[in-house]
Amino acid sequence: MTDSGHSASLAKGALAGLLGGLAASFLMNQFMTGIALVTDGRKPSSADPQRTKQLMTARRKRFHEMADPTGEVSDSIARRLLDRKLTDRERDIAAPVVHYAFGALTGAAYGALAESVPSTRKGNGIPFGLALWAAGDEIAVPALGLARKPWQQPFEAHAAMFASHIVYGFALETVRSRVRNAVA
């Protein structure tokens, strides 16, 4: 294979990974929402918008207390650019943007790596998702002050993030491989 052919396959792999990362980030969010609903034991009702708002605020606060690095990153960016913290509403918008951007970028890196090191794909993306969990959620995020230290977080937070990264990794590889095969 020529260098230009290798570059083209890396670019295709990165693009497939980026799309996979976006899809995986969405599924990860849905998974975490499901966990919040199950662990909360109360389902919001569209018949009572005020109660729904109260429940969602309580859930957001509970997850912020456990670990909310995307919200912290959003606040950090706002402090630098706007010289203030975000309001709850602004944070509710900005945190998912940070989450999707990170998921897409790590997906693109995974896609490029999957092109050059095919063994990366073993385990259907799950080892990659768990590596992100360990390196990111358990080490880097607390070290950067974006979440409490691992021993200060409840077991449920670790378990939820562990499981959500399995979802992320599996979805990433599933979408990446389908997109990559389509653009072969």
C-alpha positions as CSV (number, residue, x, y, z in Angstrom):
1,M,0.0,0.0,0.0
2,T,1.3,3.4,-0.8
3,D,1.6,6.2,1.7
4,S,-1.4,8.0,0.1
5,G,-3.5,4.8,0.3
6,H,-2.5,4.4,4.0
7,S,-3.4,8.1,4.7
8,A,-6.7,7.6,2.9
9,S,-7.6,4.6,5.0
10,L,-6.6,6.4,8.2
11,A,-8.8,9.3,7.2
12,K,-11.7,6.9,6.4
13,G,-11.1,5.1,9.7
14,A,-11.0,8.4,11.6
15,L,-14.2,9.5,10.0
16,A,-15.9,6.2,10.7
17,G,-14.7,6.4,14.3
18,L,-15.9,10.0,14.6
19,L,-19.4,8.9,13.5
20,G,-19.2,5.9,15.7
21,G,-18.1,8.1,18.7
22,L,-21.1,10.4,18.2
23,A,-23.6,7.5,18.0
24,A,-21.9,5.8,21.0
25,S,-22.0,9.0,23.0
26,F,-25.8,9.2,22.3
27,L,-26.3,5.6,23.4
28,M,-24.1,6.2,26.5
29,N,-26.3,9.2,27.4
30,Q,-29.5,7.1,27.0
31,F,-28.0,4.4,29.1
32,M,-27.2,6.8,31.9
33,T,-30.6,8.3,31.7
34,G,-32.0,4.8,32.1
35,I,-29.8,4.2,35.1
36,A,-31.0,7.5,36.6
37,L,-34.7,6.4,36.1
38,V,-34.1,3.0,37.6
39,T,-32.1,4.1,40.6
40,D,-34.4,7.0,41.3
41,G,-37.4,4.7,41.3
42,R,-39.7,7.6,40.2
43,K,-40.6,8.2,36.6
44,P,-41.3,11.8,35.5
45,S,-44.9,12.4,34.4
46,S,-45.8,14.6,31.5
47,A,-49.1,15.3,33.4
48,D,-47.2,17.2,36.1
49,P,-44.5,19.4,34.4
50,Q,-43.5,21.0,37.8
51,R,-42.9,17.6,39.3
52,T,-41.0,16.5,36.2
53,K,-38.8,19.6,36.5
54,Q,-38.2,18.9,40.2
55,L,-37.2,15.2,39.5
56,M,-34.9,16.2,36.7
57,T,-33.2,18.8,38.8
58,A,-32.8,16.3,41.6
59,R,-31.3,13.8,39.2
60,R,-28.9,16.4,37.7
61,K,-27.7,17.4,41.2
62,R,-27.2,13.7,42.2
63,F,-25.2,13.0,39.1
64,H,-23.2,16.3,39.5
65,E,-22.4,15.2,43.0
66,M,-21.2,11.8,41.8
67,A,-19.1,12.9,38.8
68,D,-19.8,15.5,36.2
69,P,-16.6,16.2,34.3
70,T,-18.4,17.5,31.2
71,G,-20.2,20.1,33.4
72,E,-17.0,21.1,35.1
73,V,-15.2,21.5,31.7
74,S,-18.1,23.6,30.5
75,D,-17.9,25.8,33.6
76,S,-14.1,26.1,33.2
77,I,-14.5,27.2,29.6
78,A,-17.2,29.7,30.6
79,R,-15.0,31.1,33.4
80,R,-12.2,31.7,30.9
81,L,-14.4,33.0,28.1
82,L,-17.3,34.7,29.9
83,D,-15.6,35.4,33.3
84,R,-18.5,33.6,35.1
85,K,-19.9,30.1,35.9
86,L,-22.7,28.8,33.8
87,T,-26.3,28.8,35.0
88,D,-27.9,25.4,35.5
89,R,-29.7,25.9,32.2
90,E,-26.6,26.8,30.3
91,R,-24.7,23.9,31.9
92,D,-27.5,21.6,30.8
93,I,-26.8,22.6,27.2
94,A,-23.0,22.9,27.4
95,A,-22.2,19.7,29.2
96,P,-23.7,17.4,26.4
97,V,-21.8,19.4,23.8
98,V,-18.6,18.7,25.7
99,H,-19.6,15.0,26.0
100,Y,-20.4,14.6,22.3
101,A,-17.2,16.4,21.3
102,F,-15.1,14.2,23.5
103,G,-16.9,11.1,22.4
104,A,-16.5,12.0,18.7
105,L,-12.8,12.9,19.1
106,T,-11.9,9.7,21.0
107,G,-14.0,7.8,18.4
108,A,-12.0,9.3,15.6
109,A,-8.7,8.4,17.4
110,Y,-10.1,4.8,17.9
111,G,-11.1,4.7,14.2
112,A,-7.6,5.7,13.1
113,L,-6.0,3.3,15.5
114,A,-8.3,0.5,14.3
115,E,-6.9,1.1,10.8
116,S,-3.3,0.9,11.7
117,V,-3.5,-1.6,14.6
118,P,-6.3,-4.1,13.7
119,S,-6.0,-5.9,17.1
120,T,-7.5,-2.7,18.6
121,R,-10.9,-4.0,17.3
122,K,-10.7,-7.2,19.4
123,G,-13.4,-7.3,22.1
124,N,-15.8,-5.3,19.9
125,G,-14.6,-2.0,21.3
126,I,-15.3,-2.9,24.9
127,P,-11.6,-2.9,25.9
128,F,-11.3,0.6,24.4
129,G,-14.3,1.8,26.3
130,L,-13.0,0.4,29.6
131,A,-9.6,1.9,28.9
132,L,-11.3,5.3,28.5
133,W,-13.2,4.7,31.8
134,A,-10.0,3.7,33.7
135,A,-7.7,6.4,32.3
136,G,-10.3,9.1,32.1
137,D,-13.0,8.7,34.8
138,E,-10.8,7.0,37.4
139,I,-7.5,8.7,36.9
140,A,-7.4,11.9,34.7
141,V,-10.7,13.5,35.6
142,P,-10.2,13.4,39.4
143,A,-6.5,14.4,39.0
144,L,-7.6,17.4,37.0
145,G,-10.1,18.4,39.8
146,L,-13.1,17.8,37.5
147,A,-14.6,15.2,39.8
148,R,-14.1,13.9,43.4
149,K,-11.3,11.5,44.0
150,P,-12.4,7.9,43.2
151,W,-12.5,6.9,46.9
152,Q,-14.8,9.9,47.6
153,Q,-17.4,8.7,45.1
154,P,-20.1,6.1,45.8
155,F,-19.7,2.6,44.4
156,E,-22.8,3.3,42.3
157,A,-21.1,6.1,40.4
158,H,-18.1,3.8,39.5
159,A,-20.5,1.0,38.5
160,A,-22.6,3.3,36.4
161,M,-19.6,4.8,34.6
162,F,-18.0,1.4,34.1
163,A,-21.1,0.0,32.5
164,S,-21.7,3.1,30.4
165,H,-18.2,2.9,29.0
166,I,-18.9,-0.8,28.0
167,V,-21.9,0.6,26.1
168,Y,-19.8,3.3,24.6
169,G,-17.0,1.0,23.4
170,F,-19.4,-1.6,22.0
171,A,-21.5,1.0,20.2
172,L,-18.4,2.7,18.9
173,E,-17.0,-0.4,17.3
174,T,-20.4,-1.5,15.9
175,V,-21.0,1.8,14.2
176,R,-17.4,2.3,13.2
177,S,-17.2,-1.1,11.5
178,R,-20.4,-0.6,9.6
179,V,-19.5,2.9,8.4
180,R,-16.0,1.8,7.5
181,N,-17.3,-1.1,5.5
182,A,-19.7,1.3,3.7
183,V,-16.9,3.6,2.7
184,A,-14.4,0.9,1.7
